């Protein structure tokens, strides 16, 4: 059991404790803006409280991962039962032509007391992972795509889309990743004479979007003799000064002899002769492998963390050398295995969770610092979830092993090539035994049980609130329903509408849309209705249970039923939540009063008019000109978070002094607060009115 350490004196700098007030008074207080008010301080990114320690990429999932260390028991805005604060990470990528912004994600952090775990080790740092889906630029296997990725970690300040920006609290980390090559079937197009496409009047890029690729079998592992030639013979790796030891490239030959039962002398004699003919010493290689333990000269596990929103464990590791991975990107290569273990209740008893594999290859132009990968394992944390007052950190372990899976029974077993990492993580608090995680991207406990609208505490999986002002939000489009999987059991998701006239609840309807899922072992499959609206629970990396395609603006109820068989009599329990829908776009309108719509005006005049921006769940509006003419052509107002009066609406004005003679449109964009398709916020409506500005 964890033993809490004596309370230490809490000394939080003013720059931390009053952070929001300081930047509210002077946005450039820390001197990290390129323009603006004079800086109050000369400040460099401070990593006392949090720091980026690893970046990694999973080529099969196209998933970018960043690992954050939270180092102290204070300075994060309160306990798990309080508001806490956010750590933001913005990702950039550079394929060689400059940095491109990929977007920002976040994770919630809290003040968590220092304590020693059951093994007497301190529970800090706590490690958190944040995840971002990447839409990568791919090439064929004969060209390695190894972009540089940058992550900017910033506490309580969303990093702007500027790759050179420095956070007051946080850090910046750059690493190289490797993109999985495009499907080999598409690479056949690379060798087709371009004139053929002209004759067929086909665009190969469009063809790729509409034609399903033909599966091409993966290549077989290269024969041992081929690897020996690749790594030891003139013209191979030796000539490139990257020779690989025989006990490494011959591992698949040697390992069975050291571990298998009943290996006869005839087999060993045959191996001796084969190796001798290749100029290799079998006995020396056996001895070398037998002495190899925890070798990290080729690969090394650097970080382990928990993504508390996606609820998967992330192990980040580095490939350090250009050779020694059984072939290039056009070959089968080899596998890096990561076994995950946990001691969720801090009892000093490790529980095996599962093993995942990441494919790696020889890449001769390996960047300095190597290539950085991530192995992900979805975990069911529901049985270990605790209310905020009782939640505590847990111990987790990962073991990296090249070419052979790590032990699934001995958490202390040391691999030949690879290593292990232990860390402490914090499970997101809540009530145990919940059968639904999220509805429409929002945790069910953050949806008001009466109104079906989000609560101020609501966040998406990326840590961002659906409304920055904390206003309640409805749902629209496809509502994704997620929850834990119970192997061998069945479930049914049903919905029913409240009649807006009588307020009576209508009959339940089954949600039976076929689900396209991805298993934890990264196999794509479809989950279809069995009968009577019931589905068989299936493990999915995103925990999806149902896709509900909504219409209308009424209040609905969502019910999940669990059963031992696909029928009413076998239902063992159920859970119901309310959801308010809003599939209606906001109202937008704009007119020019001073002279009329679509008229000519002279430079220097002030245009006036009225605009309408309204919705039951109003979000915001923006006013501007196209082409963009600010700052000279800045309308008043230019934006707002409060809706206008009913038509004709509120007034606006535009001083045209300094604007270039041109044809313009005055446009109003209006957004509501609906959570659309479980991922984004706001239906957008626009209305524009034109005018011509003549030279004075």
Buried (B, 14 or more C-beta within 10 A) or exposed (E): EBEEBEEEEEEBEEBBBBBEEBBEEBEBBBBBBEEEEEBBBEBEBBBEBBBBBBBBBBBBBBBBBBBBBBBBBBBBBEBBEEEBBBBBBBBBBBBEEEBBBBBBBBBBBBBBBBBBBBEEEEBBBBBBBBBBEBEBEBBBBEEBBBBBBBBBBBBBBBBBBBBEBBBBBBBBBEBBBBBBBBBBBBBBBEEEEEEEBEEEEEEBEEEBEEEEEEEEEEEEBBEBEBBBBBBBBEEBBBEEEBBBBBBBBBBBBBBEBEEEEEEEEEEBEEBBEBBEEBEBBBEEBBEBBEEBEBBBEBBBBBBBBBBBBBBBBBBBBBBBBBBBBBBBBBBBBBBBBBBBBBBBBBEEEBEBBBBBBBBBBBBEEBBEEBBBBBBBBBBBBBEBBBEEEEBBBBBBBBBBBBBBBBBBEEBEEBBBBBBBBBBBBBBBBBEEEBBBBBBBBBBBBBBBEEBBBBBEEBBBBBBBBBBEEEBBBBBBBBBBBBBBBBEEBBBBBBBBBBEEEEEEEBEBBBBBBEBEBBEBEBEEEEBEBBEBBBBBBBBBBBBBBBBBEBEEBBBBBBBBBBBEBBBEEBBEEBBEBBBBBBBBBBBBBBBBBEBEEEEEBEBEBEBBBBBBBBBBBBBBBBBBBEEEBEEEBBBEBEEBEEBBEEEBBBBBEBBBEEBEEEEBBBBBBBBBBBBBBBBBBBBBBBBBBBBEBEEE
